[in-house]
């Protein structure tokens, strides 16, 4: 098993923040692409394209992906959880607002914090770290609180909220499945390929079964948006993320993911002209304080 570092160095912090920035930009790209492609088709094609890139990357570097190492059971579980997570998010967004959904999704670090002590006792958080996690999440929730009063108009907002909460459990469960199985010692490429291949096939089949129109007409805009999600986010950033999960403590890394929705707000401000409010600035400061408490 790989020995994981208890402290995040500057390189690791820069890496995880880069992932959060890209995931925040991904929210903007995914939303923009929905005007030309169905959500399940978008998620499925993105995963399939990234899975192909992971396979080519591993082939070029001579990284074995298909040898027997006991990781199949954990890989199937992680891939299934990964696919169900995105299915919950995309279906849930039909019933609840995006601001509510994003807050529920980022309950995931609490799932990781609660579950990791059963897998690795050394990753149990102390009272100060739990307080930092609560502070960081509170900052995110407060930043999005203005959108809580805006109903989606579906009449089933509770159902969308429930799916958002379930997606957080599934995301946290994916991290726990990786750390608690033979995937913990597998390469980042193999870990990622399991999830992308299974989710790509599953989400594409779901799009067909739900009758989403097939994306037959492609504009340069759609190609660019989906290309960014496939190459930069689903391939490059996820590969970096799973490499870090293999080398650093998951509870420390998970706390940083709370920065993602706030990076999404900043991306919306700079790319879509949305205002940067005092609420957002205060939330960013509180988020930073909370993450420092978790990782100090």
Helices and strands as residue ranges (DSSP letters): H 10-33, H 39-61, H 72-92, H 98-105, H 108-119, G 121-123, H 127-143, G 145-147, H 157-179, G 182-185, H 188-209, H 220-227, I 228-237, H 238-247, H 250-256, H 259-272, H 278-295
